[in-house]
């Protein structure tokens, strides 16, 4: 029997027993010594949902068959994706110094856990690393480093530290006020603008989500996300009852890989610009006429007084001309041995 896994794990569930019975056994096999369970409450007026939520909670609690310190955040009322998940993350990182976050529709490979634990220990003091991610769309060469940095966060199985999460809120940030001078570590100005726009829309309640706010927080702090060379998780939540993944995207591939050997920490931690640009491109939607009009409205509301007429015209052209990477800015490669704090 394996030794208990020392890194705390947060497992976020709701009403889908069909995903829980697949993903929780992966956690149980690793036997975490500290397990944090968060469950949102049933939605009002949804027939059978209270029973479904109860069945999920009962299944998880009845399948903890190893010595384990269990903490629960089981809500009676439904907070939704934005506040339910964000509240669980805030609760978790207010109780632990570092840990792993898994939602019930993420199926991790066995090496996912050791990967996260190794990275959390290795880069604990490198404040330029904001999060450890595990989902990789296989966009990188097999000849690159085992781990590398990118600009965009991926939250299908991730880990972080309490000091990186500090200050995160689903409700407020600099971009809520419509500031146009906010800068991020993104390479593409257009992707940067889309990220901040989506974060602002989520803050204002137009999008029922929590992750744009966290991604924007880290990006505006100049923090990068760490990625593995091989994909370590699968998303099994593409279904009609999913909140955001009701349809499987064209780019999604189901392959994931068990690392199977010791992870080699690079002597120099590099920003993989090719991977980062491909990730950032996912933020940039096709530029429809309606979208052009919305962006012009955003400018008129948020920044016309600051930039003037000529500056406003330049801003509109810069952000609406075409889909693409817009302007790529030179960035200093994050270097140094594991654990070394970078300025």
C-alpha positions as CSV (number, residue, x, y, z in Angstrom):
1,X,0.0,0.0,0.0
2,X,1.4,3.4,-1.0
3,X,2.3,6.0,1.5
4,X,-0.1,8.9,2.1
5,X,0.4,11.8,-0.4
6,X,1.6,14.9,1.6
7,X,0.4,17.7,-0.7
8,X,-3.1,18.9,0.2
9,X,-5.7,18.3,-2.5
10,X,-8.9,20.3,-3.1
11,X,-11.6,18.3,-4.9
12,X,-14.5,20.4,-6.3
13,X,-17.8,18.6,-7.0
14,X,-21.4,19.4,-7.7
15,X,-24.1,17.1,-9.1
16,X,-22.4,14.8,-11.6
17,X,-22.0,11.3,-10.1
18,X,-20.9,10.0,-13.5
19,X,-17.7,12.0,-13.5
20,X,-17.0,11.6,-9.8
21,X,-17.0,7.8,-10.0
22,X,-14.2,8.1,-12.6
23,X,-12.1,10.9,-11.2
24,X,-12.3,10.3,-7.4
25,X,-10.7,6.8,-7.6
26,X,-7.6,8.5,-9.1
27,X,-7.4,10.7,-6.0
28,X,-8.1,7.8,-3.6
29,X,-5.3,5.8,-5.3
30,X,-2.8,8.5,-4.3
31,X,-4.2,8.7,-0.7
32,X,-3.7,12.4,0.2
33,X,-3.2,13.0,3.8
34,X,-5.2,16.2,3.6
35,X,-8.3,16.2,1.5
36,X,-10.5,19.3,1.0
37,X,-14.0,18.7,-0.4
38,X,-16.1,21.6,-1.8
39,X,-19.6,21.2,-3.1
40,X,-22.0,23.8,-4.3
41,X,-25.7,23.5,-3.3
42,X,-28.6,22.5,-5.6
43,X,-30.2,25.1,-7.8
44,X,-33.7,26.2,-6.9
45,X,-36.4,24.7,-9.1
46,X,-34.2,21.9,-10.6
47,X,-36.1,18.7,-10.0
48,X,-33.9,15.9,-8.7
49,X,-30.8,18.1,-8.3
50,X,-30.8,18.0,-4.5
51,X,-30.8,14.2,-4.6
52,X,-28.0,14.3,-7.2
53,X,-25.8,16.6,-5.1
54,X,-26.4,14.4,-2.0
55,X,-25.5,11.3,-4.0
56,X,-22.2,12.9,-5.0
57,X,-21.3,13.9,-1.5
58,X,-22.2,10.5,-0.1
59,X,-20.2,8.7,-2.7
60,X,-17.0,10.7,-2.0
61,X,-17.3,10.5,1.8
62,X,-18.0,6.7,1.7
63,X,-15.0,6.0,-0.5
64,X,-12.3,7.7,1.8
65,X,-10.8,4.4,3.0
66,X,-7.4,5.6,4.1
67,X,-6.1,7.7,7.1
68,X,-7.0,11.2,6.0
69,X,-7.7,14.6,7.4
70,X,-11.0,15.6,5.7
71,X,-12.3,19.2,5.5
72,X,-15.6,19.9,3.9
73,X,-17.3,23.0,2.4
74,X,-20.7,21.7,1.6
75,X,-23.1,24.5,0.7
76,X,-26.9,24.3,1.2
77,X,-27.6,27.0,-1.4
78,X,-26.3,27.3,-4.9
79,X,-23.7,30.0,-5.5
80,X,-23.0,29.1,-9.2
81,X,-19.8,28.6,-11.0
82,X,-18.4,32.1,-10.3
83,X,-18.8,32.2,-6.5
84,X,-19.0,28.5,-5.8
85,X,-15.6,27.6,-7.3
86,X,-13.9,30.9,-6.4
87,X,-15.1,30.5,-2.8
88,X,-13.7,27.0,-2.7
89,X,-10.3,28.1,-3.9
90,X,-10.2,31.0,-1.4
91,X,-11.2,28.6,1.4
92,X,-8.6,26.0,0.4
93,X,-5.6,28.4,0.1
94,X,-6.6,30.2,3.4
95,X,-5.9,26.9,5.1
96,X,-2.9,25.5,3.3
97,X,0.5,27.0,2.1
98,X,0.3,25.1,-1.2
99,X,-1.9,22.6,-2.8
100,X,-3.6,20.9,-5.8
101,X,-7.0,21.8,-7.3
102,X,-9.0,19.3,-9.2
103,X,-12.6,19.6,-10.4
104,X,-14.7,16.4,-10.7
105,X,-14.6,16.3,-14.5
106,X,-10.8,16.2,-14.6
107,X,-9.2,12.8,-14.9
108,X,-5.5,12.9,-13.8
109,X,-2.8,10.5,-14.7
110,X,-1.0,8.9,-11.7
111,X,2.1,11.0,-12.3
112,X,0.0,14.2,-12.2
113,X,0.3,14.2,-8.4
114,X,4.0,13.7,-8.2
115,X,4.5,16.3,-11.0
116,X,2.5,18.9,-9.0
117,X,4.3,18.1,-5.7
118,X,7.7,18.3,-7.3
119,X,7.0,21.6,-9.0
120,X,5.4,23.1,-5.9
121,X,8.6,22.3,-3.9
122,X,11.0,23.3,-6.6
123,X,9.5,26.7,-7.4
124,X,8.1,27.7,-4.0
125,X,10.4,30.7,-3.8
126,X,10.3,31.8,-7.5
127,X,7.6,34.4,-7.4
128,X,7.5,34.6,-11.2
129,X,5.8,31.2,-11.3
130,X,2.2,31.8,-10.4
131,X,0.7,28.3,-11.0
132,X,1.6,24.8,-12.0
133,X,-0.6,23.5,-14.9
134,X,-1.0,20.0,-16.2
135,X,-3.0,20.3,-19.4
136,X,-0.9,20.5,-22.6
137,X,-2.5,20.3,-26.1
138,X,0.7,18.8,-27.5
139,X,1.7,22.0,-29.1
140,X,5.4,21.6,-28.3
141,X,8.3,19.6,-29.6
142,X,9.3,16.5,-27.9
143,X,12.8,18.0,-27.8
144,X,11.9,20.9,-25.4
145,X,12.4,20.9,-21.7
146,X,10.3,18.6,-19.5
147,X,8.8,21.7,-18.0
148,X,8.6,25.3,-19.3
149,X,6.7,28.6,-18.8
150,X,3.8,30.1,-20.6
151,X,1.8,33.2,-20.2
152,X,-1.8,31.8,-20.1
153,X,-3.2,29.8,-17.2
154,X,-4.8,26.4,-17.8
155,X,-7.1,25.3,-15.0
156,X,-7.8,21.7,-15.9
157,X,-5.9,20.2,-13.0
158,X,-3.5,22.8,-11.5
159,X,-1.7,23.7,-8.3
160,X,-0.4,26.9,-6.7
161,X,0.8,28.5,-3.5
162,X,-1.2,30.6,-1.0
163,X,0.9,33.7,-1.5
164,X,0.1,33.6,-5.3
165,X,-3.6,33.3,-4.7
166,X,-3.7,36.1,-2.1
167,X,-5.6,39.0,-3.5
168,X,-7.7,36.9,-5.8
169,X,-11.4,37.7,-5.8
170,X,-14.1,37.0,-8.4
171,X,-15.6,40.5,-7.7
172,X,-13.0,43.2,-8.1
173,X,-9.8,44.0,-9.9
174,X,-8.1,46.9,-11.7
175,X,-9.8,46.0,-15.0
176,X,-13.2,46.4,-13.5
177,X,-12.7,50.1,-13.5
178,X,-12.1,50.0,-17.3
179,X,-8.4,51.1,-17.1
180,X,-6.6,51.0,-20.4
181,X,-3.1,51.2,-19.0
182,X,-3.1,47.8,-17.3
183,X,-0.2,45.6,-18.6
184,X,0.3,41.9,-18.4
185,X,3.0,39.4,-19.2
186,X,1.2,38.3,-22.4
187,X,3.1,38.5,-25.7
188,X,0.1,39.6,-27.8
189,X,-1.6,42.9,-27.1
190,X,-4.8,41.7,-28.6
191,X,-4.9,38.6,-26.4
192,X,-4.1,40.7,-23.4
193,X,-7.0,43.0,-24.2
194,X,-9.3,40.0,-24.6
195,X,-8.2,38.5,-21.3
196,X,-8.8,41.7,-19.4
197,X,-12.1,42.3,-21.2
198,X,-13.3,38.8,-20.3
199,X,-12.2,39.3,-16.7
200,X,-14.1,42.5,-16.5
201,X,-17.2,40.9,-17.9
202,X,-16.9,38.1,-15.3
203,X,-16.5,40.7,-12.5
204,X,-19.6,42.5,-13.7
205,X,-21.7,39.4,-13.9
206,X,-21.9,39.0,-17.7
207,X,-19.9,35.8,-17.6
208,X,-20.6,33.2,-14.8
209,X,-17.0,32.1,-14.3
210,X,-14.1,32.4,-11.9
211,X,-11.0,31.6,-14.0
212,X,-10.6,34.8,-16.1
213,X,-10.2,36.8,-12.9
214,X,-7.4,34.5,-11.6
215,X,-5.7,34.4,-15.0
216,X,-5.8,38.2,-15.2
217,X,-4.6,38.6,-11.6
218,X,-1.5,36.5,-12.3
219,X,-0.8,38.1,-15.7
220,X,-1.0,41.6,-14.4
221,X,1.5,40.6,-11.7
222,X,3.9,39.4,-14.3
223,X,3.5,35.8,-13.1
224,X,3.8,32.8,-15.5
225,X,2.3,29.4,-15.6
226,X,4.4,26.2,-15.5
227,X,3.5,23.5,-18.0
228,X,4.7,19.9,-18.6
229,X,5.9,18.7,-22.0
230,X,3.3,16.0,-22.0
231,X,-0.4,16.3,-21.2
232,X,-1.2,14.8,-17.8
233,X,-5.0,15.1,-17.6
234,X,-8.2,14.5,-19.5
235,X,-11.4,16.4,-19.4
236,X,-14.4,14.0,-19.1
237,X,-17.0,16.7,-18.6
238,X,-18.1,17.4,-22.2
239,X,-21.8,16.9,-21.7
240,X,-25.1,18.7,-21.9
241,X,-25.2,19.3,-18.1
242,X,-21.8,20.9,-18.0
243,X,-21.6,24.6,-17.2
244,X,-19.0,25.6,-19.8
245,X,-18.0,22.5,-21.7
246,X,-21.3,21.3,-23.2
247,X,-19.6,20.7,-26.6
248,X,-16.2,19.1,-27.3
249,X,-14.0,21.7,-29.0
250,X,-12.4,20.9,-32.3
251,X,-8.8,21.2,-30.9
252,X,-9.4,18.8,-27.9
253,X,-7.5,15.5,-28.0
254,X,-8.2,12.8,-25.4
255,X,-4.7,11.5,-25.1
256,X,-3.0,12.0,-21.8
257,X,0.3,10.4,-20.6
258,X,1.6,9.0,-17.4
259,X,5.1,10.5,-17.0
260,X,6.5,7.1,-16.0
261,X,9.9,8.4,-15.0
262,X,11.6,11.1,-12.9
263,X,10.8,14.6,-14.0
264,X,14.0,16.5,-15.0
265,X,14.1,20.0,-13.7
266,X,15.7,22.4,-16.2
267,X,18.8,24.3,-15.2
268,X,17.2,27.3,-16.9
269,X,13.5,27.8,-16.7
270,X,12.4,29.2,-20.1
271,X,9.4,30.9,-21.5
272,X,8.2,28.8,-24.4
273,X,7.1,31.6,-26.8
274,X,5.7,29.3,-29.4
275,X,3.5,27.6,-26.9
276,X,2.5,30.9,-25.3
277,X,1.4,32.4,-28.5
278,X,-0.7,29.4,-29.4
279,X,-2.4,29.6,-26.0
280,X,-2.9,33.3,-26.2
281,X,-4.6,32.9,-29.6
282,X,-7.4,31.0,-28.0
283,X,-8.4,34.3,-26.2
284,X,-8.9,36.1,-29.6
285,X,-12.3,35.5,-31.1
286,X,-13.3,36.0,-34.7
287,X,-13.9,39.7,-35.3
288,X,-17.6,39.9,-36.1
289,X,-19.3,43.2,-36.9
290,X,-21.1,43.0,-33.5
291,X,-17.8,42.5,-31.7
292,X,-16.3,45.6,-33.4
293,X,-19.3,47.6,-32.3
294,X,-18.9,46.3,-28.7
295,X,-15.2,47.2,-28.6
296,X,-15.9,50.7,-29.9
297,X,-18.5,51.0,-27.1
298,X,-16.0,49.8,-24.5
299,X,-13.5,52.5,-25.7
300,X,-16.1,55.3,-25.7
301,X,-17.2,54.3,-22.1
302,X,-13.8,53.6,-20.6
303,X,-11.1,55.6,-22.4
304,X,-12.2,58.3,-24.8
305,X,-11.5,61.0,-22.3
306,X,-7.9,59.7,-21.7
307,X,-6.8,59.2,-25.2
308,X,-8.6,61.9,-27.2
309,X,-10.1,61.5,-30.7
310,X,-6.9,60.6,-32.6
311,X,-5.8,58.2,-29.8
312,X,-9.3,56.7,-29.9
313,X,-9.1,56.0,-33.6
314,X,-5.7,54.3,-33.2
315,X,-7.0,52.2,-30.3
316,X,-10.1,51.0,-32.3
317,X,-7.9,50.1,-35.3
318,X,-5.4,48.3,-33.1
319,X,-8.0,46.2,-31.4
320,X,-10.4,45.4,-34.3
321,X,-8.4,45.1,-37.5
322,X,-8.0,41.3,-37.6
323,X,-7.8,38.1,-35.6
324,X,-4.2,37.2,-34.8
325,X,-1.4,37.9,-32.5
326,X,-1.4,41.6,-33.0
327,X,1.8,43.1,-31.6
328,X,4.3,40.7,-29.9
329,X,6.4,42.4,-27.3
330,X,9.9,41.3,-26.3
331,X,9.9,39.7,-22.8
332,X,12.8,38.7,-20.7
333,X,13.1,34.9,-20.4
334,X,12.6,33.7,-16.9
335,X,15.8,32.0,-16.0
336,X,17.6,30.5,-13.1
337,X,17.7,27.2,-11.3
338,X,14.6,25.7,-9.6
339,X,13.7,27.7,-6.5
340,X,15.7,30.7,-7.3
341,X,13.7,33.9,-7.0
342,X,13.8,36.1,-10.0
343,X,13.6,39.9,-9.9
